[in-house]
Amino acid sequence: MAMTRVRRGLFAAGLAAALVVGGTALPAAAAGARAAETLDACAERTSVSVFHKGGIPLLDWRENLESDGRGTLWVSHVTQHRVEGYAPDGTLKASFPLSGPGGIRRGPDGMMYVNYGVNPLKPAGGIARFDPTAAAPEPEKVVSGLSGINGLAVDTEGNLYVSRELATGILKFRPDGTKDEEWTRSANVFGTNGLEIVGDQLYASVLLDASSRVVRVPLKDPARHTTVTRLSSNLLDGKFLDDLTEFNNSLVVASFRDGELIRVDPATGRSCTLVTGLRMPTSVRVPRGFGSYDARHTLFVVEASGRIVRVTVG
């Protein structure tokens, strides 16, 4: 099934699943979580500029991105089945084929890791890695036989964490590609999408949840996962949260439905709207070692419109 049809179907599936799965969580938030209310605009001044123009919305879907720390921004172009590398001036400097690429992250070994086969209905996905310094990068499969995967995170020890939009349990794989079954069973959150590691905590956005949750999963004790915040108060206000990133001691999460970037304080759950007017944002990342861009004031966003945009904060 084409990724465009899958994601359109996710909206309908999300409504049904949220009633059954997420809806049970609406009455009371977990300890430390803050119930959703109308979000105010954040205090910071922001501006948005186009780094790379998009094409036909949905057909030109760019799903995820990550800088390699060596001057290249790597982007997963899910509908064109390619991974692209961009220079700081916006020119395309590298590209190679990969079936349905999704979450992409830099590992502690300097290699880039990327999910492939991002399709909830076919067990043809997995995780690949490639050398970003190679003249012609070639992906090497690390994990195969996965289905319904999307987001990706890599910890300082090289362990890989994978989200699943239509299943329970965040997957954990050791650096050698073997699955940590016990950890995965304990991280029993349904419908996760974006993943981000901050210190010894894994944060995840929950796509199929009527309350639009962001959850915290301790890396050393995943069974003690808690809700950080709920960004929606009812099913009709579901934000269909996509990827998220750490930014200046906060989390910034993309709302696919509303075209927003939402800033969340992970300690209190307090939230505000940082950016509006985006076109189906799917991932947001801080640039590291990417030209002269300041990681304290810059975010890059990819969209299902095909655009890559730059957000300047402050």
ZIVENBEL-V415723 format. One record per residue. N is the residue number from 1. OMEGA is omega as a letter, one per 30 degrees, with the letter a starting at -180 (* if undefined). Layout:
BEGIN
N	OMEGA
N	OMEGA
END
This chain:
BEGIN
1	l
2	a
3	l
4	l
5	l
6	a
7	l
8	l
9	a
10	l
11	l
12	l
13	a
14	l
15	a
16	a
17	a
18	l
19	a
20	a
21	a
22	a
23	a
24	a
25	a
26	a
27	a
28	l
29	l
30	a
31	l
32	a
33	a
34	a
35	a
36	l
37	a
38	a
39	l
40	l
41	l
42	a
43	a
44	l
45	a
46	l
47	a
48	l
49	a
50	l
51	l
52	a
53	l
54	l
55	l
56	a
57	a
58	l
59	a
60	a
61	l
62	a
63	a
64	a
65	l
66	l
67	a
68	a
69	a
70	l
71	l
72	l
73	a
74	a
75	l
76	a
77	a
78	a
79	l
80	l
81	a
82	l
83	a
84	l
85	a
86	l
87	a
88	l
89	l
90	l
91	l
92	a
93	l
94	l
95	l
96	a
97	l
98	a
99	l
100	a
101	l
102	a
103	a
104	a
105	l
106	l
107	l
108	l
109	a
110	l
111	l
112	l
113	a
114	l
115	l
116	a
117	a
118	a
119	a
120	a
121	a
122	l
123	a
124	a
125	l
126	l
127	l
128	l
129	l
130	a
131	a
132	l
133	a
134	l
135	l
136	a
137	l
138	a
139	l
140	a
141	l
142	l
143	l
144	l
145	a
146	l
147	l
148	a
149	l
150	a
151	a
152	l
153	l
154	l
155	a
156	l
157	l
158	l
159	a
160	l
161	a
162	l
163	l
164	a
165	a
166	a
167	l
168	l
169	l
170	a
171	l
172	l
173	l
174	a
175	l
176	l
177	l
178	a
179	l
180	a
181	a
182	l
183	a
184	l
185	a
186	l
187	a
188	l
189	a
190	l
191	a
192	a
193	a
194	l
195	l
196	l
197	l
198	a
199	l
200	a
201	l
202	l
203	a
204	l
205	a
206	a
207	a
208	a
209	a
210	a
211	l
212	a
213	l
214	a
215	l
216	a
217	l
218	a
219	a
220	a
221	a
222	l
223	a
224	l
225	a
226	l
227	l
228	a
229	l
230	a
231	l
232	a
233	l
234	a
235	a
236	a
237	a
238	a
239	a
240	a
241	l
242	a
243	l
244	a
245	l
246	a
247	l
248	l
249	l
250	l
251	l
252	a
253	a
254	l
255	a
256	a
257	a
258	a
259	a
260	l
261	a
262	l
263	a
264	l
265	a
266	l
267	a
268	a
269	l
270	a
271	l
272	a
273	a
274	a
275	l
276	l
277	l
278	a
279	a
280	a
281	a
282	l
283	l
284	a
285	l
286	l
287	l
288	l
289	a
290	a
291	a
292	a
293	a
294	a
295	l
296	a
297	a
298	l
299	l
300	a
301	l
302	a
303	l
304	l
305	a
306	a
307	l
308	a
309	l
310	l
311	l
312	a
313	l
314	*
END
